[in-house]
Amino acid sequence: MTRSRRMAAAVSALAVVAGGLVSAAVIGVGPALADHCDPAQASQEQQQGQRNRNNNRNQNQDQQQDQDQQGQDQNQQDQNQNQDQNGQNQGQNNNQDQNQQDQNNNQQNNNQQQNGQQQNNQQNGDQQQNADQQGQGGGRAVLDPAQNPDAQNPDAQNPDAQNPDPEQTAETFGRRNRPTRSPGQGNNGNNGNNGNNGNNGNNGNNGNGSASPTPSPTASEDHNECADLGPFVEDFVDIRRVAPRQLDARIGRGGSRGTFVSACGTNRNGHNNPDNFIVAPGVSNGAHHLHDYVGNLSTDGFSTDESLAAAGTTCRLGDKSTYFWPVLRDRKVDVNTEDADGNVGQVLRARSVTLQFRGNATSQVVAMPRFLRLITGDAKAATNGAGNARAAWSCTGFQNRISPDKYPLCPRGSQVVRILDFPSCWDGQNTDSANHRTHVVFPGQGGACPQGTKAVPALRMTLTYSVPQGPSFAVDAFPEQKHNPITDHADFANVMPDRLMQFVVSCINRGRRC
């Protein structure tokens, strides 16, 4: 009778353990991976994953406590039965054979209890291990929005990494098993191939742009395609929390107050490609993100002074200059999801593009030489540092509030604004330089050009966009830059006829608005 009860108790314990394993398996099921890379969605899924892990942990603890209590009750019952049996054996001194048999039975019972307890402990450990594994795999693995993105990118904190090797940095960011894109595959910008950023001339290379482009990274493992792409929730800020500041130097008595606007449209003709003839001349798909172009209709990686001069333009008054910048994308839309560089989402065309040439705060301006090449900002500022960064993000109606390193969250009815100011102090001789920067530099803090340079019309691009609500948009970028807003940049080459450039200079120096 005693053996039967013990066997029944053991079977009951096994049934409880099996039921717990089934429950844990069901509880551990998490949400499926999202196909898009919306930072807002990533934050919500991270919170849900944490709640699932907490529920799994509490369920496992409750099951283990119930099993431990059941084991203790069974041990107490066996001890009481043994004591009763021993008392009967002590009262029957005349039957030594029976006593010996009882002792053997007791020993056998103890062995069965130890074996049962070891089996329960092993099952509990296996159950806990299985539950932990299910809890880890049950939700979508995303980066902690509160975590410093620099912690994922040691180069940003290492002063010796100011000149990173693009190939090495790109390989550190895995994504879904996406094929490496070979040069020459991406001339059509609408196919989602990412355009040349145009501003890697400051990343420590010789700046001649003749080297072959770094190939896109090949994924080495299959995991969440959004976790390492960026941007992250901390890359956004409510524009109303940005302190007002003055963007321009105060114009002095000898300054030039006029302006000229070249009207070139918003790229309705869909001129996009992943090239940059300034930084990577003669290279198709020379970098890792897509460009919007206005102005010159022929601009690509193989453009020359002659080809630009012979082409048509979208600008009025015969301005054949080329103006280009990385596209902005809606990350809520599942488009371009297989892009090897992580530039995911639907391209947003600017609602307005203003190309304004302005004067100098302390002096008159002189004409730009034809075919002068300019870049502004640093497409690798997230790893290079902010030395050459010139990003300026704002919202319509709040343009006295400008963020240099955060995407703006605008109130309803307000549009996102990108302000891209170009350098305007020319060395008087060169139309380009090895790093594409030293031939034309920015004015000093008071607005005056450095000694030995001359003020030329200062180009300011102002782009406005209607974007989805919340932290759900991003600028195209190199993969290792994680779509950081500080990497915003733009490019320009002056192909105005000489007479038009003289008209621009006259408008600015006479204080007119043209």
N, C-alpha and C positions, 0 to 999 in steps of 0.2 A: 504493500500500500504506500509506504514511504517513497519507494523508488518511483512509483507511478506519479505521485504528486510532484516529485522533483523534475521528472521528464516533462510533465505538463507545463511547469513553470519555465523550463528552458525553452520549450517550443514557443511559449507566449513572448518571452524576451526576444527571440529571433524574429517573431512577427512584428514586434514594435520597431526593431531596428530596420527591418525591410521597409516598413511603412514610412519611417523617417527618411530613408534614402530616396524613396519615390517622391515624397513631399519636397525634399531639398532640390531634387532634379527639376521639378516643376517650377519652384520658386525662382531658381537660378536663370530662367530664360529671360534674355534682355531684348531691347529693341533692335531692329535691323539697322544696318548702316544707311545713312542718308546719302543720296547721290550728289547733292550739292554741298557747297562749303560756305554756308551762311554762319558768320561768327555768332549771331544771336541764337541760332539753332544749336550750335555747338555748346554754348553755355547752358541752355536748357537741358540738353541731353546729358551733360556732365552732372547737373544736379540730380536728374532722375537716376543716373547710374549710381550715385552715392546713396540715394534712398534705397535702391534695390540691394546694395551691399549691406546696408544697416539691417534691413529686414532679414536677409539671409543669416547674418550673424546672430540676431536675436532668436530666430527659429532654431538654429543649431544649439544655442545655449539652453533653450527650454527643453529640447529633446534629450540632451545629455543629462540635465538635472533629473528628468523623469526616469531615465534608465538607471542612473546611479541610485536613486531612491528605491527603485524596484529591486536592485541587487542587494541593497542593505536589508530590505524586508525579507528576502529569501534567505539570506545568511542567518538572520535572527530566528527564523522558523526552523532552520536546520539545527541550530544550536540548542533550541528548546527540545527538539525531538531527541537529540543526542543525550541531553541531560536526563530526560525521562527514561531512555533506554538504559543509561548507565546506572540509574537508581534501581531499576529492576534487576540489573545484573548483580549489584552489590548485595541485594536481598536474597539471592539464590546461590549461596556458597556451595550448596550440595551438587550443583550442576556445572562443573568446570568446562565441559565441552561447549555448553551453551554460551558461557561467558566468552570463550575464545572466539566462537562464531560471531558474537555481537561485536567484539573488538575488531574483527576483520571487516565486518559490515561498516563500522564507524570509520575505519581507515579508508575504505572504498568511498564512503560518502564524502569524506574530506577531500579526497583526490578529485572527485567529480565537481565539488564546489570550486576548487582551485582552477580546474580546467574551464569550468563555466565562466568564472570571473575573468580569466585570461581571454577567453573568447569574446566576452562582452567588451573588454577594454580594447581588444584589437578591432572589433566592429565599430566601436565608438571612434577610434582614431581614424579608421578608413572612412567612416561617414563624415567626420569633420574635414578630412583632407579633400574628399569629393566635393563637399559643400563649398570649401574655400576656393577650389578650382572653378566651380560653377559661378561663384560670386565674382571672381576676377574676369571671367569671360562673358558674363551675362549682360554687360552694358557696353556702350561705345566708348573706347578709350580716347579721351581728348585731353589736351593740355589744360592745366589749371589757369583760368583767366587771371587769377591774382598773382601768378608766378611771373617773375621778371623774364621777359623774352631773351634778355642777354644771357640768362643762365643756360638757355638752350643754344647759345651761340658764343662760345668762349672767345672768339676772335674780337667781339665787340668790346671786351674788357681788357684785352691784351694789347699794350701799346706797340708791341713788336709785330702785330698783325695788321698794321695800317695798309699793307700792300698784300692782301690775301691772294693766294693762287685760286682763280675761279674754279678750276677743275676740282681741286681738293675740297673747297667749301661746298660746291654743289653736291658732291658725293655723300656728304653727311646728312642730307635730307632725303630719306626714302619716301616713296609714295607707291600707289598701286602699281603693279607690274606693267609699267608703261614703256614702250620702246624708245631707245635713243634716236633722236631725229638727226639725220645726216644733213650737212650743208647742202643747200640747193633744193630743199623740199618745201620751202615756205614762202614763195613769192606772193601768193594771194593772201592778203591779210585777213579776208573774211573766213578763211578756213580754220582760224583759231591758232595758227602758229604765232608765236610771240615775237614781237618786233624788237629790233635792236634798241637798247635804251639810249644810246647816243651820248652818254655822259660818263663813260668809264675812263675818260682820259685822265682823271685825277687819281686813279687807283694805284698809282705807283709804277705803271709801265712807261715805256718811252713815249706813248701817246701818238705814235705815228699811224696807228690803226691798221697797219698792214698785216698783222699776224692773223692766222686763222682763228676763227671763233672757238671758244670752248664748247665742246659738245654738251648737249643736255644730259643730266644725270640719268642713269638707268636704275630703276628700283631694284633692290636686292631682297625685299620681303614684302608680303602682302599684308597691309594693315590699313587702318582708317585713313582715307585719302584726305581728310580735312585737318587731322590733328596737327600736322606740322607745316601747313601752308601759310597760315596767317591770312588776313590780320586777326588780331585777338580783341576781346572786348575792351581791354585797357588801351587800345589804340584809338579809341573814340572818346569824344568829350562833348557835352552839351554846350553849344556855342554861348549860351547865357552865362556859363561859368568861366568863360575866357575873359581876362581883364582887357579893357580897351587899351590900345596903344597907337601911336602915330607911326605910320609906315614910311612916310616921306620926310626928308629933311626940309626945313623951312627955307623957302626961296628968298635969297638976299637981294640987295639993290642991283647987283650986277648979274643976277641970274636970268635965265631964259624961261618964260612962263607959258609959251605957246604949246600946242599939241597938233599932231596929225594922226588920223585914224585911217588905216588901210582896210577897206571892207573886202573880205575874201570869202565870206560864207562860213558854213559849219561842217563842211565835208559831206554834203548831201550826195555827192558823186561816189562816195565809198572808196576814197583813195587811202588804202591801208597796206602796209607791208612790214615785215620784220627786219628792215635794212637800216643802215645809217652810213651814208657816204662820207660824213665828216670824221667819224671815229674809226669806221671799218670800211674804207673805200674798196670797191672791187669785190665785195663779199656779199653773197646772197644769204639771207637769214643770218645776219652777222651777230645777233645777240639773242636775247631770250624774252622779248615781249613785243606787242603790237603797237604801231604808231598810227595816229590820226594825222593826215596832211591837209593843209589848205594852201592856196597859192599855186605854185608851180605844179603842172599836171604830170610831169615826167619823173619826179623825184623817186629814186630807188638807190640801191647800194652801188650802182655803176654810174651815177650821175657825175658829170664834169661841168666845168664852167661853160664849155661850148654847148653841151646838151641842154643845160638849164636855160641858156640864153635863147635857144632855138625853140623852146617848148611854149605851150599855151599856159594860161593861168586862170584861176577863179577870182582873182582880185580885180578891182576897178583901177582905172588910170594906167593900165599896163604894168602894174607891179608884178614881176615874175619871180619875186622872192619866194623861198620855201620856208614854211612855218610848220613845225611838227612837235608832237608830244605823245606820251604813252596814254593809251585809252583807259577809261574808267569802266568797270564792269559791275553789273547787278549780280550779286552772289546768290540771290534767291532762285535763280533760273538755272536749270540743268542743261547748260550749253558748254561745249568745249571741255567736257569732263575728262577726256583722255589726254589732255595737253600735258606734254612731258615736263613742262616747267611750272605747272600748277596755276596757270592763269585761267581760272575757271569762272564761268558765268557769261551772261549776255553783255555784249558791248553797248555802252550807253553813248549816244552821240550828244555832243554839247548842245544845249538849247540856244546858247549865244556864244559868240567868239568875238572879242574886241581886241584888236591889234593896234595899240596906241604907242606912238613915238612921242617922247616927252623931252623937256629941256634939262638943264643942269642948274643946281641950286645957287651956284656962285659965278657962272660964266656963260658965255654964248657957246653954241655948238658948231662943229664943222661937219662937212659931209662925210658919210661913211664911204670907204672905197668899195667899188663894185666887187662882188664875190667874197666879201668879208664873211667869215664863218664865226658863229657865236654859240656857246652852250651856257646853260644856267642850271644850277642845282647839281646834285650828285646821286646818280642812280644806285650807288652802293654806300650811301651814307649810313645805313644801319650797321655796317661792319667797318667802314672807313672812319666813322665819326662825323661830327657836324661841321667840320672845317669848311667844306664847300657846299653844304646844304643850303638851299634857298626856298624850301617849300613854304607856302603861305596858304592856309585853308580857312575859309570863312563861310558865311551864309548871306544871302541877299537880305538887306535890311539890318545887318549886323556887321557891316564891312569895316567898322572901327575895331572889331574884335577879330584878331587873326591868330590862328594857331600854327606854329612852325613844325609841330611834330605829332598832331592828333587829327584824325578825321572829324569833321564837325557833325554833330547831330542837330539838325535844324528844326525849328517849329514847323507845324503844318502851314503850307503856303509859302514857305521859304525854300530857296534852292541852294545847293552846295556851290561854293565858289572856289576856283583855283586861281591864284594870282602868281604869275611867273615873271619876275623882273630879270632883265639881262644886264650884263656889265656894259659900261658906256664910256670908259676911259681908254682910248686907243693909243698905242705906242707910236702912231704916225707913220709906220712903215709896212707892217706885215698884215696879211689877210688871214693868217692862221699861225699856229705855233705847235711845238711838239706835243704839249699836253692840252692844246686847244683852249688855254686859259690865259697865258702870260701876255699875249699880244693885246688883249682887251681885259681890263680889270674893273672892279667896282669902285665907285667914289668912296671917300672916307666917311666917317661918321657925320661930319658936318655937311656932306654933299659935294665937297671939292674933289677934283681929280688929283691923283698923286703927281708930284713933279716929274716932268718928262713925258706926260701923257696929255692927250687932247680930248675934250668932251665931244662925243658924237651923240646923235639922237638916241635916247634910251628907250628900248622896246619893253613894253609891258603887255603880256598876254593875260586877259581876264576871261575865264571860261566858266560858264554856269551849267548846272545839271539838275534834272529832276531824278532823284534817287529813291529807292524803296525806304520805307520808314525803318528806323532802328539801325544798328551796326551791321549792315548787310551789303556794303559795297566796298570796292577796293581798286587801287590803281595797279596796272600791270607792272611786273617787276621781275628781276632776277630771282630764281628760286630761293637762294640763300638769304635774300633780303626780307622774306616773309611778308611782302606787301606792306611794309612799314610806310606810313604816310610821309616820313621824313625824306623818302627817296624820290619824291616828285621832281621832275626836271623837264626841260624842253630844249629845242634846237632851232637855229635860224641861219639862213644864208641870204645875204643881200643881193638880189638880182634886179633891183630897180634900175630903170634907165637913168642916166646921169641927170637929165632935165627934171625928172620926178624927184630925185634926191635933193636937188637944189631947191625945189619947191617946198619940200619937207623942212629943210633947214630954215628957209625964209619964214615959214609959218611959225616955227618954234621961237626963233630969235625976235620976231616982231610981236610975240604975245598973242597970236591968232589961234583960233580953233578951226582946223581944217579937216 
